[in-house]
Amino acid sequence: MSTTGIKDVAKHAGVSWATVTRVINKKGYVSDKTRKRVQESINTLGYTPNRMAKALKSNRTGIIANVLPLSTENPFYTSVSEALRDAAIQFDYQILPLYHQSEPRLEEKLINELTGNMAEGIIFTAAVKSRPKVIRKIIDKHIPVIMIERPLSMSGTDKIILDEFRGSSIAASHFIERGHHSLGAMVLKKDHERFEGFKQTLEKNGLILQDRNIIGITGDCTVEKGYEAMKKLIEKRGKYPTGCFIPSDVLLLGALQYLYSVKLRVPENISLIGYDNTFSAHCCPPITTIAIPFNKIGHTTISLFRERQEQQRNSDKTVRLSPFLLDRASVLDIRNRKASRKK
């Protein structure tokens, strides 16, 4: 461990320790020439600011806890965490992941310890496992609480909601624009809006999803569930649909495995649209997807935190972010095919 301190840097750079402190904290005036000389001394000596010592003096740690599920299979949570990290570091904050592992009492214990000694804020990603009364105690300590994607209905918190209805509606419109009338869909019981937007957009355009082409999925998304869901869709009696909406890229991986096993090609035999843009770009072929704006989630969350922490905002805010389509040509345009048949 380095024992280099601020006074060592000051001596090496030929400036006062107060000047070094201003450079490190990015507060107060320092000429560009002096700032450069101090930074060169910091790099030469390998000086690393002691965050905990700084916290003792300022009563600030710069640490924000991010409570999220421990998932080795679904990269959605990792993508959100990385977006938070990238946004936070710009303002000298650090994101500390806290995995709840579906154990509410463990999560509550860790949260209580963190908010008592270290964390300046708590960000919940996806399902909140802690009891409302535990979160209320955090809020009463004037610690900012932000919930992403599936927030609890409680005051004193800021919320970021993904417009899942709009996202799945965009997917339906993309299929319709390319002439698809016979469509299938996988349905996540926990994210029903991803299905409702798809279904209602089809109905507005005079199309009905046949019950046999709707495959329900319970619990967490896994590759195996995607495989089995696509198998059910293809093996149903009658002709399988020309396209299928898959509400998670993890499920998409399994669906593609099954299609490969029965020698069905995308998009020649069946068109696909995925959701969240975590794996779809790396598939073979690359798959059109409804992308989640992870960068916006990160920047918006940190902005909400800073408004609470630094600007002392007390009113609650809810921000709704919209997914968007990334077209990778996995939806075949069959309009010309239909026109040629009519001739």
C-alpha positions as a printed NumPy array, in Angstrom:
array([[  0.   ,   0.   ,   0.   ],
       [  1.351,   3.43 ,  -0.945],
       [  2.222,   5.763,   1.952],
       [  2.478,   8.812,  -0.288],
       [  0.406,  11.704,   1.056],
       [ -0.741,  15.128,  -0.051],
       [  2.321,  16.789,   1.551],
       [  4.633,  14.551,  -0.496],
       [  2.85 ,  15.573,  -3.692],
       [  3.012,  19.242,  -2.685],
       [  6.755,  19.047,  -2.024],
       [  7.402,  17.247,  -5.32 ],
       [  5.34 ,  19.79 ,  -7.286],
       [  6.702,  22.788,  -5.38 ],
       [  3.271,  24.009,  -4.278],
       [  1.287,  24.176,  -1.055],
       [ -0.742,  21.205,   0.166],
       [ -3.854,  23.423,  -0.168],
       [ -3.182,  23.715,  -3.912],
       [ -2.895,  19.946,  -4.215],
       [ -6.215,  19.589,  -2.378],
       [ -7.902,  22.009,  -4.793],
       [ -6.6  ,  20.017,  -7.763],
       [ -7.763,  16.688,  -6.311],
       [-11.203,  17.982,  -5.322],
       [-11.562,  20.071,  -8.511],
       [-12.647,  23.019,  -6.387],
       [-11.119,  26.469,  -6.213],
       [ -8.894,  28.273,  -8.707],
       [ -5.638,  26.731,  -9.867],
       [ -3.825,  27.86 , -13.006],
       [ -3.622,  25.352, -15.848],
       [  0.187,  25.308, -15.583],
       [  0.128,  24.553, -11.862],
       [ -2.681,  22.019, -12.22 ],
       [ -0.651,  20.159, -14.843],
       [  2.455,  20.155, -12.614],
       [  0.49 ,  18.813,  -9.65 ],
       [ -1.106,  16.106, -11.787],
       [  2.299,  15.054, -13.093],
       [  3.555,  14.748,  -9.483],
       [  0.496,  12.691,  -8.535],
       [  1.179,  10.325, -11.439],
       [  4.922,  10.12 , -10.739],
       [  4.495,   9.375,  -7.04 ],
       [  1.511,   7.074,  -7.577],
       [ -0.605,   9.015,  -5.089],
       [ -4.165,   7.75 ,  -4.569],
       [ -6.613,   9.872,  -2.531],
       [ -7.823,   8.122,   0.621],
       [-11.594,   8.111,   0.153],
       [-12.321,   7.116,   3.751],
       [-10.06 ,   9.811,   5.195],
       [-11.783,  12.314,   2.968],
       [-15.147,  11.029,   4.176],
       [-14.192,  11.566,   7.83 ],
       [-13.373,  15.209,   7.138],
       [-16.3  ,  16.035,   4.839],
       [-18.933,  13.575,   6.129],
       [-19.247,  12.435,   2.498],
       [-18.177,   9.064,   1.083],
       [-19.155,   9.435,  -2.564],
       [-20.572,   5.9  ,  -2.52 ],
       [-24.   ,   5.002,  -3.915],
       [-25.307,   1.483,  -3.333],
       [-26.991,  -0.285,  -6.252],
       [-29.308,  -3.079,  -5.116],
       [-29.888,  -5.618,  -7.893],
       [-30.521,  -9.321,  -8.498],
       [-27.566, -11.662,  -8.794],
       [-27.987, -13.029, -12.308],
       [-25.261, -14.766, -14.288],
       [-27.563, -15.316, -17.251],
       [-29.426, -12.053, -17.806],
       [-27.089,  -9.154, -18.689],
       [-29.856,  -6.54 , -18.297],
       [-28.865,  -5.916, -14.683],
       [-25.169,  -5.701, -15.514],
       [-25.903,  -3.235, -18.322],
       [-27.832,  -0.962, -15.952],
       [-25.078,  -1.203, -13.327],
       [-22.394,  -0.305, -15.874],
       [-24.446,   2.67 , -17.109],
       [-24.806,   3.892, -13.513],
       [-21.067,   3.496, -12.943],
       [-20.17 ,   5.464, -16.082],
       [-22.565,   8.286, -15.19 ],
       [-21.564,   8.43 , -11.507],
       [-17.81 ,   8.55 , -12.043],
       [-18.138,  11.858, -13.896],
       [-19.212,  13.45 , -10.614],
       [-16.689,  11.612,  -8.424],
       [-19.207,   9.082,  -7.113],
       [-18.697,   5.332,  -6.979],
       [-21.381,   2.679,  -7.505],
       [-21.279,  -0.196,  -5.016],
       [-23.281,  -3.23 ,  -6.288],
       [-25.337,  -4.983,  -3.636],
       [-26.754,  -8.343,  -4.745],
       [-29.909,  -9.39 ,  -2.925],
       [-29.929, -13.046,  -4.117],
       [-33.707, -13.124,  -3.508],
       [-33.152, -13.027,   0.249],
       [-35.048,  -9.977,   1.614],
       [-33.634, -10.127,   5.138],
       [-30.032, -10.324,   3.92 ],
       [-30.689,  -7.377,   1.626],
       [-32.225,  -5.382,   4.483],
       [-29.266,  -6.126,   6.78 ],
       [-26.722,  -4.965,   4.216],
       [-28.74 ,  -1.863,   3.351],
       [-29.001,  -0.879,   7.013],
       [-25.257,  -1.296,   7.468],
       [-24.426,   0.675,   4.346],
       [-26.763,   3.572,   5.015],
       [-25.514,   3.762,   8.585],
       [-21.844,   4.025,   7.694],
       [-21.113,   4.423,   4.018],
       [-23.743,   4.865,   1.275],
       [-25.007,   8.336,   0.41 ],
       [-27.838,   6.921,  -1.686],
       [-29.61 ,   3.686,  -2.638],
       [-30.579,   2.68 ,  -6.178],
       [-32.848,  -0.332,  -6.634],
       [-32.742,  -2.054, -10.027],
       [-35.788,  -4.201, -10.912],
       [-37.735,  -5.975,  -8.172],
       [-37.354,  -4.523,  -4.666],
       [-37.019,  -7.256,  -2.058],
       [-36.845,  -5.081,   1.056],
       [-39.961,  -4.311,   3.05 ],
       [-41.413,  -0.794,   2.617],
       [-40.847,   0.005,   6.309],
       [-37.109,  -0.658,   5.881],
       [-36.971,   1.69 ,   2.892],
       [-38.987,   4.264,   4.82 ],
       [-36.28 ,   4.33 ,   7.501],
       [-33.719,   5.131,   4.796],
       [-35.875,   7.936,   3.426],
       [-36.354,   9.361,   6.923],
       [-32.551,   9.655,   7.182],
       [-32.71 ,  11.932,   4.106],
       [-30.808,   9.39 ,   2.011],
       [-31.935,   9.525,  -1.65 ],
       [-33.721,   6.388,  -2.854],
       [-34.226,   5.753,  -6.582],
       [-36.048,   2.768,  -8.062],
       [-35.496,   1.582, -11.64 ],
       [-37.971,  -0.408, -13.746],
       [-40.281,  -1.956, -11.103],
       [-40.68 ,   0.645,  -8.356],
       [-42.727,   0.337,  -5.208],
       [-45.603,   2.771,  -4.879],
       [-44.302,   4.919,  -2.023],
       [-43.553,   8.582,  -1.454],
       [-40.1  ,   9.976,  -0.821],
       [-38.512,   8.099,  -3.724],
       [-37.657,   8.895,  -7.328],
       [-38.598,   6.406, -10.021],
       [-37.382,   5.527, -13.513],
       [-39.878,   3.563, -15.56 ],
       [-39.343,   1.968, -18.952],
       [-42.244,   2.43 , -21.351],
       [-42.591,  -1.289, -22.079],
       [-45.99 ,  -0.795, -23.719],
       [-44.481,   1.55 , -26.294],
       [-41.508,  -0.748, -26.84 ],
       [-43.627,  -3.779, -27.715],
       [-45.956,  -1.577, -29.783],
       [-42.98 ,  -0.521, -31.907],
       [-42.172,  -4.205, -32.457],
       [-45.729,  -4.925, -33.651],
       [-45.66 ,  -1.946, -36.017],
       [-42.362,  -3.131, -37.501],
       [-43.857,  -6.542, -38.292],
       [-47.011,  -4.973, -39.797],
       [-45.025,  -2.56 , -41.974],
       [-43.317,  -5.554, -43.563],
       [-46.528,  -7.371, -44.336],
       [-46.73 ,  -9.879, -41.452],
       [-50.27 , -10.812, -40.424],
       [-49.676, -14.178, -38.759],
       [-47.6  , -13.52 , -35.673],
       [-46.594, -15.229, -32.445],
       [-45.391, -13.877, -29.114],
       [-43.76 , -15.058, -25.931],
       [-45.342, -13.48 , -22.856],
       [-43.525, -12.742, -19.595],
       [-46.01 , -12.911, -16.74 ],
       [-43.996, -10.359, -14.726],
       [-43.724,  -7.852, -17.623],
       [-47.185,  -7.973, -19.102],
       [-46.905,  -4.499, -20.672],
       [-44.36 ,  -5.921, -23.112],
       [-47.17 ,  -8.112, -24.397],
       [-50.07 ,  -5.663, -24.178],
       [-48.399,  -3.069, -26.383],
       [-47.762,  -5.755, -29.001],
       [-51.263,  -7.222, -28.821],
       [-53.162,  -3.933, -28.825],
       [-51.18 ,  -2.532, -31.746],
       [-52.023,  -5.625, -33.787],
       [-55.703,  -5.273, -32.875],
       [-55.737,  -1.601, -33.922],
       [-54.557,  -2.772, -37.326],
       [-57.237,  -5.472, -37.62 ],
       [-54.975,  -8.379, -36.621],
       [-55.667, -10.927, -33.901],
       [-53.083, -13.023, -32.075],
       [-54.23 , -16.613, -32.107],
       [-54.158, -18.259, -28.667],
       [-52.047, -21.109, -30.009],
       [-49.375, -18.566, -31.007],
       [-49.107, -17.061, -27.518],
       [-46.543, -18.796, -25.287],
       [-46.545, -17.821, -21.609],
       [-43.318, -17.786, -19.567],
       [-43.178, -17.594, -15.778],
       [-40.266, -16.775, -13.491],
       [-36.873, -15.542, -14.651],
       [-35.782, -15.504, -18.273],
       [-33.414, -18.336, -19.196],
       [-32.03 , -19.783, -22.417],
       [-33.807, -23.067, -21.684],
       [-37.178, -21.358, -21.404],
       [-36.608, -19.617, -24.726],
       [-35.795, -22.971, -26.345],
       [-38.923, -24.639, -24.968],
       [-41.154, -21.68 , -25.852],
       [-40.026, -21.644, -29.475],
       [-40.424, -25.421, -29.638],
       [-44.039, -25.098, -28.472],
       [-44.725, -22.386, -31.029],
       [-43.308, -24.338, -33.97 ],
       [-44.821, -27.676, -32.954],
       [-48.37 , -26.335, -32.525],
       [-50.92 , -27.795, -34.909],
       [-51.217, -25.965, -38.186],
       [-48.786, -23.589, -39.839],
       [-46.453, -21.664, -37.541],
       [-46.519, -17.839, -37.742],
       [-44.318, -15.82 , -40.094],
       [-42.848, -13.839, -37.212],
       [-42.427, -13.942, -33.435],
       [-41.893, -11.269, -30.786],
       [-39.49 , -12.406, -28.045],
       [-39.543, -10.121, -24.958],
       [-35.965, -10.799, -23.786],
       [-32.663, -11.377, -25.561],
       [-31.922, -14.228, -23.137],
       [-35.042, -16.023, -24.377],
       [-33.961, -15.147, -27.911],
       [-30.778, -17.198, -27.513],
       [-32.791, -20.296, -26.647],
       [-35.254, -19.674, -29.46 ],
       [-32.417, -19.493, -31.981],
       [-30.944, -22.73 , -30.655],
       [-34.217, -24.521, -31.253],
       [-34.665, -23.053, -34.749],
       [-31.141, -24.165, -35.632],
       [-31.882, -27.695, -34.369],
       [-34.876, -28.03 , -36.737],
       [-33.102, -26.29 , -39.641],
       [-35.336, -23.211, -39.726],
       [-33.619, -20.021, -40.838],
       [-34.067, -16.407, -39.712],
       [-35.594, -14.495, -41.427],
       [-36.22 , -16.776, -44.43 ],
       [-38.453, -19.208, -42.51 ],
       [-39.468, -17.104, -39.524],
       [-38.82 , -13.461, -38.605],
       [-37.808, -12.448, -35.087],
       [-37.666,  -9.321, -32.919],
       [-35.918,  -9.46 , -29.55 ],
       [-35.999,  -7.111, -26.594],
       [-33.364,  -5.19 , -24.557],
       [-30.391,  -5.312, -26.984],
       [-28.052,  -7.275, -24.739],
       [-27.33 , -10.314, -26.95 ],
       [-29.143,  -9.6  , -30.217],
       [-26.22 ,  -7.887, -31.953],
       [-23.997, -10.923, -31.318],
       [-26.404, -13.555, -32.641],
       [-26.065, -15.257, -35.994],
       [-27.762, -13.65 , -37.78 ],
       [-27.916, -10.379, -35.808],
       [-31.483,  -9.845, -34.6  ],
       [-33.672,  -6.759, -34.76 ],
       [-34.438,  -5.722, -31.195],
       [-36.241,  -3.198, -29.04 ],
       [-33.283,  -1.522, -27.357],
       [-33.339,  -0.23 , -23.803],
       [-31.658,   3.204, -23.406],
       [-29.141,   2.084, -20.775],
       [-27.034,   5.258, -21.018],
       [-30.11 ,   7.401, -20.416],
       [-31.012,   5.263, -17.414],
       [-27.551,   5.831, -15.953],
       [-27.411,   9.587, -16.533],
       [-31.019,  10.182, -15.449],
       [-30.576,   8.174, -12.242],
       [-27.423,  10.01 , -11.213],
       [-29.053,  13.351, -12.068],
       [-31.997,  12.516,  -9.815],
       [-29.609,  11.505,  -7.033],
       [-27.615,  14.739,  -7.307],
       [-30.79 ,  16.82 ,  -7.241],
       [-31.745,  15.166,  -3.956],
       [-28.263,  15.139,  -2.433],
       [-26.672,  18.359,  -3.654],
       [-29.64 ,  20.579,  -4.506],
       [-31.805,  19.418,  -1.601],
       [-34.848,  18.67 ,  -3.775],
       [-37.651,  17.206,  -1.648],
       [-40.394,  16.611,  -4.212],
       [-40.67 ,  13.195,  -5.896],
       [-39.926,  12.678,  -9.584],
       [-40.918,   9.901, -11.969],
       [-39.14 ,   9.716, -15.33 ],
       [-40.456,   7.488, -18.122],
       [-37.889,   6.439, -20.734],
       [-38.79 ,   4.957, -24.11 ],
       [-37.117,   1.939, -25.73 ],
       [-36.367,   2.176, -29.46 ],
       [-36.015,  -0.146, -32.447],
       [-32.645,  -1.293, -33.772],
       [-33.274,  -2.823, -37.201],
       [-30.859,  -5.622, -38.053],
       [-32.927,  -7.09 , -40.904],
       [-34.24 , -10.139, -39.044],
       [-37.787,  -9.295, -40.145],
       [-38.381, -10.372, -43.737],
       [-40.329,  -7.974, -45.945],
       [-43.094, -10.204, -47.318],
       [-45.216,  -7.493, -48.952],
       [-43.84 ,  -8.233, -52.408],
       [-44.414, -11.938, -51.856],
       [-48.094, -11.298, -51.161],
       [-48.426,  -8.975, -54.13 ],
       [-46.924, -11.563, -56.499],
       [-49.354, -14.213, -55.236],
       [-52.33 , -11.984, -56.022],
       [-51.12 , -11.614, -59.595]])
